[in-house]
Amino acid sequence: MDSVYILNDYMTTHDMRIGTQIMADDRDKVYHSHEFYEIFYITEGSITHLINGKKEHLTAGDIRLIRLSDTHCFVRKAGNKCAHRDVVIDSGQFKESCDHIDPEFFLRLTESKTPPKAFIPLERIQHFETEINRIVNMPNRSDGVKKSALINVLLSEQLGIFLKTEFAATMTYPEWLENLIARFHMREYMREGLDKILEATNMDKSYICRAFKKFIGMTMSEYLCQVRLNYAANLLQFTDNNIDAVYHDVGFLSASHFNNKFKQRFGHSPKIFRKTARAKS
């Protein structure tokens, strides 16, 4: 490991500041660092990952952030099938996305001694893959800015996984609750509402309600509303979707209810929020 190669940013452009690909061969076997940020997650199989001189064994569901200061490579063994999704992020875009979540989030991620890592259920992996493929396979005539905006929304969701892991370090949730919370953040479940979110569990609903309030500090309905509003804020900032399309997309049934809840959370109407956020950008 005497030599460390520095990979140039070969995937992003001025218009598309996030790139993505599936890796399933040995192109990533060389110990290297980046001039860009990278989020990767294992989609299938298992693999040995060498990060900053330390070995770790990764399996499907493991997700990692590779920073500019990190060096890493994958050690693939013959017959050991593994694939992972690489999401390459321009350094400026990465900071902007972190700042949108929390102004101090970027520093916490980049200055921590160990590279941020987390684990997500395979259901969440499938959600990411569905969304990425949907965006990548949009017709060529589709607006490139719209594609980039949708990828930005997905990036914010992935960064939120590392933010949640920070909180989890100081609070232990039951595994069933971790899995349930993940469903709140999946667009297809978030839009449909609590019945859809809860359909995978056979636990008593009244018990779930009590436990959720105990650990999270709010009811499931309040939490779902917060998740929807955060997702709507991303859509307002990063897409040109009209406000009616935005509130429908996140699961609100009426414009008036959406506007009232949004103003309570962010202090501005959706229209003013979009105008202000874009002016700052």
N, C-alpha and C positions, 0 to 999 in steps of 0.2 A: 504493500500500500504506500510505496514511496511517492508515487505520482498521483496527483489529483487533477482530473480534467475539469475544466469549466465549460459547461454547456451554454451556448448562445441561445437566445430566445428565438427558436425557429418556427414557432406556431402562432404567435399573436401578431396582429397588425395594428396600424393606427386606428382602424375602424372596428376591428374585432380584437379586443384586448384580453380575451380569454380563449384558449384553445383546448381541445380534448382529443384523446385517442385511447384505444384499448391496447395494452401491451401483454403479449403472451409468448414472446421469444426472448432471446438472450441479448438483445440490444442494450439492455440496462445493466449488464454485468460489470461494467467498468466503474470503478470508484470515482465519483464525480460530485461537483457542486454546481450550482445554477446561478445565472444572473437574473433569474425570475423566481417566483414562488410557485410551489406545486402542492396540490392536494391529491393524494391518491387513496383509493380504497380497493380492497381485494374483492373481486366479484365471484371468483370460484377457486377452489383448490387451496393450497397452502404453500408457503415459501419462506426461506431464510432471508432476512433483511439485515444488512449491515449499515448502521447509522452512527456516525461520529465515533467509529471504532468499536461499537458494541453490537453484538448479535441479538436479534429477536426473531421469534417464529411467528409469522402472521398467517391468519386463516381468513376465510370469507367473512366479511363484516368489519374487519379492522380498517380504520381510516387514519391517515397520517398527514401532517403538514410538514413540508420541507421548506426551510427558510434559506435566505441567501448565505447564512453562516454555516449551514449544515452540509456535510458530505455523506454520501450514501451509495449503495449499490444493492442489487439482488443476486442471491446465490441460487441458481436453478440447478437441480439435480436431474439426471436423466430419468425419464419416466414419471417425474413428479409434475403433473399438470397444474398450472396456475395462471390466472389472468387477473390483471388489475386495470382500473381506469385511472389515467393520468389527467388531471385538470391543471393546465399551465396558465398562470396569471401574471400579467404584466405588473411590475413592482408598483407603479403609480396606481393602477386599478386596485391592487390588493389593499393598499393603504386607504383609499377612498371607501372601499367596501367595509373595512374594519371600523373606520371613523363613523360610518353610518350606523353601525350597531352600538358603538360605545367609543367616545373619543380616546379612552385609555386602553382600549382593547388591543390596538396595534402594538403598543409598547409591551404589554403583558405577553403577547404571543412571541414577539421577536427577541425579547430580553430574558425569557425564561431559560434556565440552564438545560432543560431537556426539551426536545422537540415535542410539540403538542400531539397527543394521540387520543383516540377514542375507539369505541366499538359501537356499531349500530346493527340492529336486526336485519336479516336478509330481506325482509319486507321493505325496509327503507332503501336498501341497495337497489332492489327492483324498481322502486319509485324513482330514484335518481336516473337509472338507466332508461326508463320509459320516457322521462322528461327530456333527457339529453338527446335521445334518438328522435323524439318528436321535433325538437328544435333543429337538429342537424339535417333532418330529412325534409324540412320545409322547402317548398318549391323555389327554384332559383330566382323566380321573379319576386319572391318575398323581399321586403325591405331589409337590407343588411343591418340597419340600425335597430330594427325590431328584434332580429335574432340576437344581437349583442345584448339588448336590454333583457331579454328573457333569460339568457345565460347569467346575467348579473343577478337576477332574482334568485336563480338556483344557487349561485355562489354564496349569497347571503344566507341561504338556508343551510349550506354546508358549514359555513363559518359558525353559524349558531350552534352546531354540534359541539365545537370546541368550547364555546362559551358555556354551554350547559355542563360540560365536563368540569369546568372550573367550579361551578356551584356544587356539583356532585362530590367533589373532594372534601367538602365541609358538611355534606348532608347525605346520608345513606337512604336510598329509596328501595323498597322491595322490587325484585326483578319484574314482577307483573306490572308494577306502576311505571317503571322505566319504559317497558314495551308499550304501555297504554299512552304515555306522553308522546312517544314517537309518532303514534298514529294521529295525534292532534296536529302534527306539523306536516303531514302528507296531504298535498293539495286535494287529492281525490276523496279523502275522508273528511278533511276540514270543510269542504264545500257541502257535503251531504249532511253533516251535523252529528250530534251525539249518538243517535241510534246506529249510524254506520260505524262510528268509532268504537262503540261498545260491542258490536256484533260478534267479535272474535273471542269474547270472554264468556265463560259460563258462571262467573262469580255473581253473588247476590248484588244487585244494583245498589241497594241501600247501603251495604257495606262499602262498596266502591266509592259512593258519594262521601261517606264519612271519612274514609281513609284519604281520599284525594284532598279534601278540605284540611285535614290534619297536616299532611305533608307539604302541600303546595300553598296553603294559606288563602285559597279562594275556591269557590265552587267550580265544577266542571264547565258550567255555562259561562261563568266569568272568564275562565281561562281560555275557552274556545273563542270568545269574543276578542280577547286580547291578541291571540294568535292571528285571527282573521284581520284585525286592524293593522298589525305589524306587516302582514303579507300585502295588504292593500297599500300601505305606505311605500313598500318597495315597488309595487306596480305603478303607482303614481309618479315616483321619481324616475324609474328606469324604463318605462314604456310610454307609448302615446295612446294607449287604450283610453277611451272616454270614461268618464266617472261612472256612468251606468253600467258599462261592461265590467269595470273593476269591482263594484259592489256585488254584482251577480257572480263574478268569478270566485270570490272568497266566501260566498254563501249567505250574504244578507238578502232579505226578501223585499226590502223597501228602501228607497233612497233617503227618506226622512230619518228612518232608524239608523241607517249607516252614517249619515251626516252628523246626527246628534252624538253617536258613540265616538266617531272619529274626532270631533271637536273636543269632547271630554278628555280623550287620551292625548291628543297632540296640540291642543290649544288653538287650532285653526281649522277652518273648513277644508275639505279635500282640495278644492280649487286653489285656495290660498297656499296650502301646504305644498302643492306641486309647484306653484310659481316660485315660492321662496326657496325650496330645495334645489330647483334647477338654477336659480340665480346664484346660489352658493357654489354649485358645481362649476 
